Amino acid sequence: MSNIIAICGPTCVEKTNIAREVSRLCGYKVKHPGEAAKTHAKANKLHSAAEVPEEHLRTIDEDTKEMARTTPMTMIIESGFVDSVIGDMDNVYLVRVSASDEVRQKRFEHRKEEGGGRTRQLGNDVADQDATDGELRKRLYGDARPAAALEVDTSDRSVDECAREIWEGFVATKGDEDFYGPQYASSPYKFGNLGKEGSA
């Protein structure tokens, strides 16, 4: 069973961009299971993923668990509720991402403006999205949430900086280069390369 870097958090905390940057650093694939629920909601003109049939959401969760159990290589999985889905598995390095409500709202408005009618941002604002997500989480998983190995606040930090912290935390926790991605040996983020001329 290979290792999983699981990145969770509410809307507009940059978790998708951070997951993609971690993937770029290490060379491993990133999966976004929550996109399936969002696609279903958009296609059916639903207000939020909370209105997606529960059977469909449960199927996505089971597929995510199976992927985490059987992937032959380390993988990054990013989703708002991934902590409740696979966060208690032994091979999961769980990262919980956050940001201030003010920063999140600004990001929300920017995505709405930038995306126009093609935006994948659901809800009317951050508070609205948090409320519907909270109701859905409680309905699907109850109140329990596993502890994260790492908490990352993105309020005043770049995606690159957050991704680097996550990758270094994963490396320090797992401690075996056999787990690391195909780009790791030459990456400036490898511990032995950090601080060298030309490294990030």
N, C-alpha and C positions, 0 to 999 in steps of 0.2 A: 504494500500500500504506500504510494508516494505521498509526499507532503503537499499541503494546500495552503496557500496564503489567501485567507478569506477577509475581504474588506467590506465592512458594513457601515451604515450610518443613514441619517435622514436625507431628504432631498436637499440639493444645492450645497453639499459640502465638498464637492469635487471628487467624490470617490471613483467615478468612472474614469476621469482623466488621470487620477493617481494610479489606478489599476493598469491603465494602458502604459503609463510611464514606467512602472515597475516591470511590466512585460518587456519594454524596450531595453531596460537595463540588464535583465537576466536572460532574455531570449525565450522564456517560456510563454505559452499561450495564456490568454485571459478570456474568461467566459462571463457573460452577463445574463444569468437566468431570469432576472427580473424584467428584462426587455420583452420576454414572451408575454407576460401579463400586461405590460404597457401597450404592446402592439395589439393585443386582443381588445383592450379598452378603447384605444384610438379607432380601431377598425369598426367597432360597434357603437361608436359615439357615446361611450360611457364617461361619466364625470371623473372616475378614478378607478384604480385597480381593485378597490374594495367592492366594486360592483361586478367584477369578473366572477363567474360561477365558481364556487368553492372547489368543486371537483377538478376544474381546470387548474386552479392554484395548487391543489394537493399533488396533481400529476407533475407539475413543474418541480415541486419540492422533492418528490421521489426520484425524478430524473437527476436532480442536483446531488442528492445523496449517493446515488449509484455512480455518478461521475466521480465524486470525491473518493469513493471506495475503490474504484477500479482503474483510475487513470494510471498509465504506466510511467508518467513523468510528473515532476512538480508542476502545479498549475495555479494560476491566480483566478479566484472566483469573486466577483463583485456583485453585491445586491443589498438592498436596504434591509432585508430580513435574513440574510445568510447566516447571521449569528444564531438565530433560533432554529435554522434548518440543519446546519452541520457544525456549529460552534463547539459542541461537546465531543467531537470526534478526536481521537488521539493524534491523528496526523495533521490536524488543522492548527495553523498559526493565525489566531484571530486578531484583526485590527479594527478598532471602532473609531470612525472618523467623525469629527464634529466641527462646528463653526458657530459664531454668534448669530442670533436671530437677525440682527441688522445686516450683517454681511450676506447671510443666506437670502434675505429678501431682495437685496440688490442684485444678486446673481440670478434669482428667479425672474426679476423684471427684465434683466438683460437678455436672458434666454427667450423670453416671450417676444421681446422686440426683435431680436436677431432672427428667430425662427419664423415669425409671422404665422401664417396659416399652416406651416409645415412643422411647427414646434412639437416636440415630444414631451414637453413639460405639462403635466396634468395639474388640475386644480386652479383655483382663483388666485391664491397667494400661498406663502409658506405656512401660515397658520392653518389655512384650510387643508393643505396637503398633510400637515402634521396630524391634524384631527382625524382625517380619514385613515391615514396610515396607522395611527394609534388604535383605532377601532378594529381595523383589519388584523393587526398583530395580536391583539387580545383575543379575538375570535378564533384565530388559527393556532396560536401558541400559548395563550394564557399570559401570566405576568412574569414568569421566570425568564431571565436572560443570562447566558453564560458570561463569565468574566473575560475580558479581552487581554491578550498578551501585551498589547500596545494600544494606547489612546493617543490620537493625533488631532490637534486643533488646527484647522486650516485657515482660521480667520485672517491672519496677517502673514501667511507663509505661501510660498510658491508651490506649485504642483511638483516641480523637480525636487525641492527640498524635502517635502513630505514623502515622496517616493523613495528617496535615498534613505531616510530614517527607517522606513518600513523594511527595505531590503537589508539594511545593515542589522536591524533587529532580528530578522529572520535568520540571517547568516550566523549571528552570535548565538541564537537559540539552538539551531540545528547542528552547527559545528562540524559539518562534514562536506567537503567540496564535491563529493559524488552526487549530492542532491542539487547542486547549483546548475544554472542554465548554461547552454552552449556558448554564450557570450561572456561568461563570468571570468574566465582566465585572463582575458585582455581588458576587462572592464575597468574603468577608473574607480569603480565603486568596490572592487575587491580590496579587502583590508590591506593587503600588502602594497597596493598601488595608491591608496589614499595619501594625499599630500605630495605625491611625486609630481615633478614638472609635467605639465600637460594634462594632469588629471583634473576632474571636475571638482 
